[in-house]
Amino acid sequence: MMKKTLFKNRIFVCFFVFLVSISANATHIFIPMDNSQTNHLKAYGIAYLALEKGIKVDWLLNYQGGSFLMKSNFEIENECSIRGVLFNLIADIQSTNILKSISSPEINQDVVRLEKSPNIAIYSPSNKQPWDDAVTLALSYAEIPYDIIYDEEILSNLLPMYDWLHLHHEDFTGQYGKFYAAFKNATWYKEQQKDAEKLAFKLGFPKVSKSKLAIVKEIKKYIISGGFLFAMCSATDTYDIALAAEDIDICAKMFDGDGITPNAEKLLDYNKTLAFKDFTLIKNPNQYEFSSIDATSSRKINAKTDFFTLFDFSAKWDPIPTMLCQNHTKIIKGFMGQTTSFKNEFIKSNVLIMGETKSSNEARYIHGKLGNGTWTFYGGHDPEDYQHKVGDPKTDLSLHPNSPGYRLILNNILFPAAKKKKLKT
């Protein structure tokens, strides 16, 4: 009996020493982002948390779905466990071998060093509910901090404080989302118009369209000076429409008290826009559409077969679009919005299409550069709510922790953290 006890004790001691040895050699945290990951969305929050604590993060582009690698840290390990994020502790030799394999010129993979947590701002009116916006939902669920700013903050020159700016589903044309036909008698619509007019007058503008024009021009300056802009749904096309219509009135009388400039369409200046060209305006105030850019009303796609495909880019030569397209699948289920997608014929030739529904000749996810900064437009309202309507309940992201559509949003959040020298190569 004594011998058996001693034998068991020796096994226990050996096993304990083995565990200590593993722990001592585990110098890195590896967070896989392929289909093995239990919570892709919160994994981005872990990467952000590490950056906040001064821990540099290597983003392994195209390696197991765009995995993360960082120096081991007990607090980060603990947070992974609390948030339900799958991670592995690996030794120095394992991390070295991973980086070595990625460096091979024959493999379409690369490493981008994330160095600093970006300061994030969401452009949104104070009366909007958080679930009205997919980006706000994504950031809250991933536990990534952000500030909410609006017209007063932008015109007070606070934009330079932020590395990344998201535009809530805003209508920058001053037509109140073109909800007039369906909701002109609704209390919320009347209050929204009243609040918008009150703010415009307070800021010194005679009408809402003029105040929104000032906002889009300030945001354009922000991009040129090195800012990162991200927009979804109607904040994409209405942003460009407002820029193109700088010197003309495109709002019907019920929106601003006077009529549309005669021949307004012929006076649009497409040279001022970021993404779109040669589009025509939808001037009918009772039609829930702004221009010919959006494919919502013309697309003939069934919800069950609505998908778009992400493009493959060279990780070593095109790190920016590669980062923005990191995912555990290349096929993303579609979702609608006031602006669902962008007709290819109205997209400028220098714009990079990163995701498209080829069968209907429409882009869903596009990107471009302007001065020292970049912008990204993503069509649709909510990646996990196919046809979100006014008054619909909010999306519960705890039911969609591995959402490929939401991952595209969070790729954009981490993008500004990348080492700029690397991005220029």
Secondary structure as the mmCIF struct_conf table of DSSP 4:
data_model
#
loop_
_struct_conf.conf_type_id
_struct_conf.id
_struct_conf.beg_label_comp_id
_struct_conf.beg_label_asym_id
_struct_conf.beg_label_seq_id
_struct_conf.end_label_comp_id
_struct_conf.end_label_asym_id
_struct_conf.end_label_seq_id
HELX_RH_AL_P HELX_RH_AL_P1 MET A 2 ASN A 25
STRN STRN1 ALA A 26 ILE A 31
BEND BEND1 ASP A 34 ASP A 34
TURN_TY1_P TURN_TY1_P1 ASN A 35 SER A 36
BEND BEND2 THR A 38 THR A 38
HELX_RH_AL_P HELX_RH_AL_P2 HIS A 40 GLU A 52
TURN_TY1_P TURN_TY1_P2 LYS A 53 GLY A 54
STRN STRN2 VAL A 57 LEU A 61
TURN_TY1_P TURN_TY1_P3 ASN A 62 ASN A 62
BEND BEND3 TYR A 63 TYR A 63
TURN_TY1_P TURN_TY1_P4 GLN A 64 GLY A 66
STRN STRN3 SER A 67 LYS A 71
HELX_RH_AL_P HELX_RH_AL_P3 PHE A 74 ARG A 83
TURN_TY1_P TURN_TY1_P5 GLY A 84 GLY A 84
STRN STRN4 ASN A 88 ALA A 91
HELX_RH_AL_P HELX_RH_AL_P4 ASP A 92 ILE A 102
TURN_TY1_P TURN_TY1_P6 SER A 103 SER A 103
TURN_TY1_P TURN_TY1_P7 PRO A 105 GLU A 106
BEND BEND4 ILE A 107 ASN A 108
STRN STRN5 ASP A 110 LEU A 114
BEND BEND5 LYS A 116 LYS A 116
HELX_LH_PP_P HELX_LH_PP_P1 SER A 117 ASN A 119
STRN STRN6 ILE A 120 TYR A 123
TURN_TY1_P TURN_TY1_P8 SER A 126 ASN A 127
BEND BEND6 LYS A 128 LYS A 128
HELX_RH_3T_P HELX_RH_3T_P1 PRO A 130 ASP A 132
HELX_RH_AL_P HELX_RH_AL_P5 ALA A 134 ALA A 142
TURN_TY1_P TURN_TY1_P9 GLU A 143 GLU A 143
STRN STRN7 ASP A 147 ILE A 149
HELX_RH_AL_P HELX_RH_AL_P6 ASP A 151 LEU A 155
TURN_TY1_P TURN_TY1_P10 SER A 156 ASN A 157
HELX_RH_3T_P HELX_RH_3T_P2 LEU A 159 MET A 161
BEND BEND7 ASP A 163 ASP A 163
STRN STRN8 TRP A 164 LEU A 167
BEND BEND8 HIS A 169 HIS A 169
TURN_TY1_P TURN_TY1_P11 PHE A 172 THR A 173
BEND BEND9 GLY A 174 GLN A 175
HELX_RH_3T_P HELX_RH_3T_P3 TYR A 176 LYS A 178
HELX_RH_AL_P HELX_RH_AL_P7 TYR A 180 PHE A 183
TURN_TY1_P TURN_TY1_P12 LYS A 184 ASN A 185
HELX_RH_AL_P HELX_RH_AL_P8 THR A 187 LYS A 202
TURN_TY1_P TURN_TY1_P13 LEU A 203 GLY A 204
BEND BEND10 PRO A 206 LYS A 207
HELX_RH_AL_P HELX_RH_AL_P9 VAL A 208 ILE A 224
TURN_TY1_P TURN_TY1_P14 SER A 225 GLY A 226
STRN STRN9 PHE A 228 MET A 232
TURN_TY1_P TURN_TY1_P15 CYS A 233 CYS A 233
HELX_RH_AL_P HELX_RH_AL_P10 SER A 234 ALA A 244
TURN_TY1_P TURN_TY1_P16 ALA A 245 ASP A 247
BEND BEND11 ILE A 248 ILE A 248
HELX_RH_AL_P HELX_RH_AL_P11 LYS A 253 ASP A 256
BEND BEND12 GLY A 257 ASP A 258
HELX_LH_PP_P HELX_LH_PP_P2 ILE A 260 THR A 261
TURN_TY1_P TURN_TY1_P17 PRO A 262 ASN A 263
HELX_RH_3T_P HELX_RH_3T_P4 ALA A 264 LEU A 267
HELX_RH_3T_P HELX_RH_3T_P5 TYR A 270 LYS A 272
BEND BEND13 LEU A 274 ALA A 275
STRN STRN10 PHE A 276 PHE A 276
BEND BEND14 ASP A 278 ASP A 278
STRN STRN11 LEU A 281 LEU A 281
TURN_TY1_P TURN_TY1_P18 PRO A 285 ASN A 286
BEND BEND15 GLN A 287 TYR A 288
STRN STRN12 SER A 291 SER A 291
BEND BEND16 SER A 292 ILE A 293
STRN STRN13 ASP A 294 ASP A 294
TURN_TY1_P TURN_TY1_P19 THR A 296 SER A 298
HELX_RH_3T_P HELX_RH_3T_P6 ALA A 303 THR A 305
STRN STRN14 PHE A 307 LEU A 310
HELX_LH_PP_P HELX_LH_PP_P3 PHE A 311 ASP A 312
TURN_TY1_P TURN_TY1_P20 ALA A 315 TRP A 317
HELX_RH_AL_P HELX_RH_AL_P12 PRO A 319 LEU A 324
TURN_TY1_P TURN_TY1_P21 CYS A 325 CYS A 325
BEND BEND17 HIS A 328 HIS A 328
BEND BEND18 LYS A 330 LYS A 330
STRN STRN15 ILE A 331 LYS A 333
BEND BEND19 GLN A 338 THR A 339
STRN STRN16 PHE A 342 LYS A 343
HELX_RH_3T_P HELX_RH_3T_P7 ASN A 344 PHE A 346
STRN STRN17 ILE A 347 ILE A 347
TURN_TY1_P TURN_TY1_P22 SER A 349 ASN A 350
BEND BEND20 VAL A 351 VAL A 351
STRN STRN18 LEU A 352 THR A 357
HELX_RH_3T_P HELX_RH_3T_P8 LYS A 358 SER A 360
TURN_TY1_P TURN_TY1_P23 ASN A 361 ASN A 361
STRN STRN19 GLU A 362 LEU A 370
TURN_TY1_P TURN_TY1_P24 GLY A 371 ASN A 372
STRN STRN20 GLY A 373 TYR A 378
BEND BEND21 GLY A 380 HIS A 381
TURN_TY1_P TURN_TY1_P25 PRO A 383 GLU A 384
TURN_TY1_P TURN_TY1_P26 TYR A 386 GLN A 387
TURN_TY1_P TURN_TY1_P27 VAL A 390 GLY A 391
HELX_LH_PP_P HELX_LH_PP_P4 ASP A 392 THR A 395
HELX_RH_3T_P HELX_RH_3T_P9 LEU A 397 LEU A 399
TURN_TY1_P TURN_TY1_P28 PRO A 401 ASN A 402
HELX_RH_AL_P HELX_RH_AL_P13 PRO A 404 LEU A 414
HELX_RH_3T_P HELX_RH_3T_P10 PHE A 415 ALA A 417
STRN STRN21 ALA A 418 ALA A 418
HELX_RH_AL_P HELX_RH_AL_P14 LYS A 420 LYS A 424
#
